[in-house]
Each structure stands twice: as structure tokens, then as C-alpha cells.
Amino acid sequence: MRGITVTIKKKTLDGTDAFGAPVWKTTDVTVDNVLVGEPSTDDITSSTDLYGKRIDYMLGIPKGDTNDWKDVSVSWTDAYGRTISCETFGFPITGVEALIPTAWHMKVRCHRIE
């Protein structure tokens, strides 16, 4: 099994403006071998109860990835050539890498942006 390549929009602090408010710089970072799947009924119910957002995708993040997946924009191209855009929410569900036999160790909730 192999995942797809996704692009995340990573925000970094680029300074402050004249009023002291932070100015953010956005860069695109590609991540290979990310699994994109459908959430279970329990996942949909619990995410709506906890966060007030409907979960549309679960992303499986590969081991060794060091990106921050909390509240970032993610996009990828599906099998039909359409670009799918979504935003992650909530805290990523992380397992201990050494104890998980697959190539992925983290799950991230994602809701679609139209």
C-alpha cells in the first residue's frame, strides 16, 4: 500500500507590522506517502460533538514526518484530476512509531473546503 503526495501550507512568523501585529509568511511543503481515507461513523459523530466540525477525510501521516499538522490547509489531486482542499482540525492522533508495524503513525482529521 502506498499513499499520495499532498501539499500543506506552512505558516511561519515573518515579523510584525507597524501596529505590532504578527505578519505570517506561507510556504508550500509537499509530503509524500500520505494516506487519505474516509472517516468511520464514530469518527464523524465524535468530531462533531468535540469540535463542532464535520470530518470529511482522515489523513494517515508517514513515520518520520516532522511537520505540524494542527490547523493547516492541505491539498491534493484526486484520481480524476480535481484538486481537493481541506483544513485540519483538532489534535493529531499519534502512536508510538516503534510499536506500529505500518509506515504511518499519525491520524489527522480534515474537513473539506469548497
C-alpha positions in Angstrom: 0.0 0.0 0.0 1.2 3.5 -0.9 -0.1 6.9 -0.1 -0.2 10.0 -2.3 1.7 13.3 -2.3 -0.1 16.2 -0.5 0.8 19.9 -0.1 0.4 21.7 3.2 0.5 25.4 3.6 3.0 26.1 6.4 2.9 29.4 8.2 6.0 31.0 9.6 6.3 34.3 11.5 7.8 36.9 9.2 7.9 39.9 11.6 5.4 42.4 12.8 3.6 45.3 11.1 3.5 48.9 12.2 0.9 48.2 14.8 2.8 45.3 16.3 0.5 42.6 14.9 2.3 39.5 13.6 2.9 39.1 9.9 2.8 35.5 8.6 4.6 34.0 5.6 3.0 31.0 3.9 5.1 28.4 2.1 4.0 25.2 0.3 5.5 22.0 1.7 5.0 18.6 -0.1 4.7 15.4 1.9 4.9 12.0 0.2 3.1 8.8 1.1 0.1 10.3 2.9 -3.0 8.0 3.2 -6.3 9.7 2.5 -9.4 7.8 3.8 -13.0 8.1 4.8 -13.8 8.5 8.5 -15.9 6.0 10.3 -19.3 6.9 11.6 -17.9 7.1 15.2 -15.2 9.5 14.0 -17.9 11.7 12.4 -20.0 11.8 15.5 -17.2 12.4 17.9 -15.6 15.2 15.8 -18.9 17.0 15.5 -19.5 16.7 19.3 -16.0 17.7 20.3 -15.1 20.4 17.7 -18.4 21.4 16.0 -16.9 20.5 12.6 -17.9 17.6 10.3 -14.9 15.4 9.4 -14.6 14.6 5.7 -11.2 12.8 5.5 -8.8 11.1 7.8 -5.1 11.5 6.8 -2.5 8.9 7.6 0.8 10.6 8.2 4.0 8.7 7.5 6.6 7.9 10.1 9.4 10.4 10.3 7.3 13.4 9.3 8.1 16.5 11.4 5.5 18.9 10.1 2.9 20.5 12.4 -0.4 19.2 11.2 -2.6 21.1 13.6 -4.9 23.7 11.9 -3.2 23.7 8.5 -4.5 23.8 4.9 -3.9 20.6 2.9 -4.5 20.0 -0.8 -4.0 17.1 -3.2 -5.1 16.0 -6.7 -7.6 13.0 -6.8 -7.7 10.3 -9.4 -9.9 12.4 -11.7 -7.5 15.3 -11.7 -9.6 17.5 -9.4 -7.8 19.4 -6.6 -9.2 18.7 -3.2 -8.6 21.3 -0.5 -9.2 20.8 3.2 -8.2 22.1 6.6 -7.1 20.0 9.5 -8.6 20.5 13.0 -8.2 19.1 16.4 -5.1 17.4 17.8 -3.4 14.7 15.6 -3.8 11.2 16.9 -0.3 10.0 17.3 1.1 6.5 18.1 4.5 5.3 19.2 6.4 4.8 15.9 8.4 1.8 17.1 5.2 0.0 18.2 3.2 0.4 15.0 4.1 -2.1 12.2 2.8 0.1 9.3 4.5 3.0 7.6 2.1 5.5 9.2 1.9 6.6 12.8 -0.4 9.6 13.0 -4.0 10.3 12.0 -5.3 13.8 11.3 -8.9 14.9 11.0 -9.7 17.1 8.0 -12.8 18.9 6.7 -13.3 19.9 3.1 -13.2 23.5 1.9 -15.4 24.2 -1.1 
